Amino acid sequence: MKKLLVALSAVLAVSTMSIGTTAFAADAQGITKVNSSISETQISTSAKAITGKIPQFKSLKDPVFQAKLNNIVDTFYKNKVASFNSKNLKDGSVSFSYDSFGDDKYQSIVLHASINYGNTGSDDVQTIVMDKNMTKFYTLEDIMGSNAYDLVQKFVNAKIKAEKDLYLENAAPIISTGTSFYIGNNANVTIIFDKYEITPGYAGCPKFEINLNDKTAMNFPIESTYTDNKTVMVPLVDIMQLFKVSGSSLDAQVVLKDGKLYSPLEDLSKAFVFNYAVNDKAIVITKLAVK
């Protein structure tokens, strides 16, 4: 056990990132090019418990941004090795891998650390999304607009509710700036969680793929609504027709007024998975299709 701990400490000791280099250069068996700016370093250390591959960024237009990218990879590596090392296990291993996705607008990297603790294992992820030239980072708001986190939250909640048998009983992920996501080769946004975070271990890392082409914005006339104690009430039938859905199992308050059924806009936004903004003339509704 002493030998393993010493070896892991040695790996951590050489993990000092500098521009255009990699923390694993001293232990690398070989480097394979992924594209002109991303190379693949194969990890080979004296500690056989640590294996896999990680990306190395080089020759970017902005050396400061390049250093930030390499530091993200380096920090991810060091944290996962340190976490494994802190368990003082006789058996177990850490395996690193990554996925690279790119199109004419975005470049995404998904870092994986599969940690085997002997009788169980985890798969932790961290994602990096940037422009295709790798000069700046992108957030969900940059890609989907200022209401991105609310919109994705409702999308994920609806998926979990529709397929609740696939998720842990208390699964209630919070979508925020720390949520991992990437843009695949099909240009869809994919939300990804760590193994065990919201699903049983056999499911691996759960993903929620959002087709941005299914996002639609519609204007709903403000004249057909009313406000009750600061709650915006909208005609239920009109909203149902707008989204071509049935209300047989609708989870929303319903009020009869002047011969029409109304429901709180907020309740309907959760039931039908849409975001909204209210102005003087209309309610602007943004919806993602849940598949």
Number of C-alpha atoms within 10 A of each C-alpha: 10 9 10 17 15 13 18 22 16 14 20 18 11 14 19 14 18 13 18 14 15 25 25 24 17 13 15 16 12 13 16 13 12 12 10 10 16 17 18 19 22 21 22 19 18 14 17 13 19 20 17 16 22 26 27 26 25 20 12 18 12 13 15 11 17 24 19 15 19 22 21 16 21 21 15 18 21 18 12 19 23 13 12 20 17 10 10 14 14 11 11 18 20 23 19 22 18 17 13 19 17 18 14 10 11 20 22 24 20 20 23 25 23 19 22 17 17 11 7 9 16 19 21 20 20 21 22 20 22 19 16 15 14 19 14 12 15 15 18 21 12 10 12 15 11 11 14 17 18 17 22 23 18 22 23 23 19 18 15 19 12 12 9 14 10 14 18 14 11 8 14 14 14 14 18 13 10 10 16 21 24 27 27 19 15 10 18 14 19 16 20 19 21 20 20 19 19 20 21 15 16 8 13 16 20 19 15 18 18 21 16 14 10 11 13 12 14 13 14 19 15 16 11 11 17 15 10 8 6 7 12 17 22 27 20 21 16 14 18 14 10 11 11 10 12 10 12 6 7 13 12 18 14 17 15 10 9 6 7 12 16 23 21 21 22 16 16 21 19 18 17 21 23 23 23 20 11 14 10 8 11 16 21 17 16 18 20 21 16 17 11
